[in-house]
């Protein structure tokens, strides 16, 4: 085969194969590495050789790696620790778990489009929602994109697999009457102040991260300042992490409505009585949402208590987070400008407008009627 670094091999059964052995790019220490591959046909060996030499010439060659997908996912998650919150990392890990289970032990550069497509099919067959499937696919795309940028992979095979179509679903929320009924039913509860803040639209982690030093009940502008968030990591009953709020917009001051002021005063009085009764056993943690001896409430316990109290009040079952949707929907329905609502909730106004677009349909109809009048004017 002339000067070609291709060696013909004869197997025991008489079949011919062709081995390519050529110099590769040096490793990090400068040591020369060789590229070795074997093919059934001479044409395949020559094509591989030509492609490899071209890639090395233009700098796009990626040497073979023994790293598995599972290994790379772990290293990618570690690299993201300083960019996102621990709760987000845990969400990434859970979202990528189906891919790691399916082909995590496969060498990273051998993961194929077929592997990813089969994963999507298996998740659909298992009855998982399109949103869940797309979450896993999206996170796999992110991780493999990082591998491409690092020069570990030549291409991202997950980008070749289409996302599942998702139907737009309007957020679930309580009506004004239901929201009012919950507040009435919890106004004597020891955590009445926390429930009032939940019904004001604060996220669970924001309520549980509040300390009494963040609360101002007197003066001309009573309010709470959201400075931190307490979230549960992993599965139910997992460890609790405290850190910065969800985003820069989430770090904000939220004015208090009179119903929330009354509820917070009730909770403060209850805690004063519990502190006096417990004596030295009381743990003065400073948090607003605590148990009878002053220990911070676990996020999962708070969610479970919400469901218990809602059921006791005979209310329709919704998620705790849907109380936030309820507050936003009620404010928008009352005509509060979307920018003001977004500011209170720590939202981007554009996101608020998009998520709650269905609430602006009447405004849109009225706008087009106005346009009709303008254009018909002679």
C-alpha positions, 0 to 999 in steps of 0.5 A: 500500500505504498507509503500509506500507514495501513497494514493488511491483516489476515484473520484465522478464518481467512478474512482480511482486515486493514489497520491504520496506525498514524501519528496523532496530536501530542498529549498534554505532556508533549508525548506523541500519541498514535491513532490506531483503528481497524476496518473491514475494507481498504476504502474505509481505512483510507477514508478514515486516514484522510479524515483524521489527517485533515482534522489534525491539520485544521485543529479539529481532531479529537483524540479517543477518550476512555471517559464514560458519559457518567464520568463526564456528567459528574465532571460537568456538574462539578464545573457548574457548582459556582455558576448555579445554586445547589438546588439547580445542580440537584435538578440537573442531576435528577434530570440527567439520571435517565441518560446515565442509567441508559448509557452512562457506562458507554464511552463518551465518544461512542454515544450515538444518536440512536442511544439518545433516540432510544432513551426518548422512546423509552421515557415516552413508553414509560408514560413520562410527560413531554416536559420531563422528556424534554428536560432530560434531552435539554440537559444532555444537550447542555452537557455534550455541548460543553464536551464539544467546546472542551475538545472532547467530542467532535459533535453533539449527537443529542442535538440530532434528536428532536424535542417532544411537542408540548401543549401549552397549559395554563397555570393552576390557581385558586380563585379569590374565594378559595384564596380567601378561605385558606387565609381565613382558615389559617389565621389562628395557625401558629404559622399564619404569617408564613401562610399569608406570605405564601398567599402574597406570592412569595416562593416557598424558599423565600418564605422559609429563608426570611428572618424576623430582622427582614420583616418591618411591620410598623411605620409608613411602609411595612414590608419584608426584604427577600435576601436568601432562600432555603431549599430542599436538595434531592428527594423528600426529606433531603438536606436543606441548602440556604443561599442567594434567592433564585435570581437578582430580581428575586432579591427584593423588598415586598410591601405587606398587605394588612392581612399579612401584617395581622398574620405576622403579628399573630405568629410573632406573639405565638413564638414569644409564648413558645419561647417563654414556655420552652425556656433554655430548650428553645433554639432562637434561630431567628427564622420566621418559619420555625417549629415549637422550639425555634428550629427552622421548618424543613421545606418538605414539612412546609409543603405537607402542612400546606396540603393538610391545612388546605384539605382541612379547609375543604379546598381544591388540591393545588401545589404549594407553588400554585399559590404564587400563580394565584396571587399573580392571577388575582393581581392581574385580574384586578388591573394591576400593571404587569410591571408592578406585579413582576416587581413584587414577585421578582419576575421579569415582566416579559416572562410574566406577560408570556406565562399569563398571556391568557389573562390579557385576551380581553385587553387584546380584543379591546385594542383591536376594536380601538384599531378598527375605529381608527382605521375606519375613520374617514 
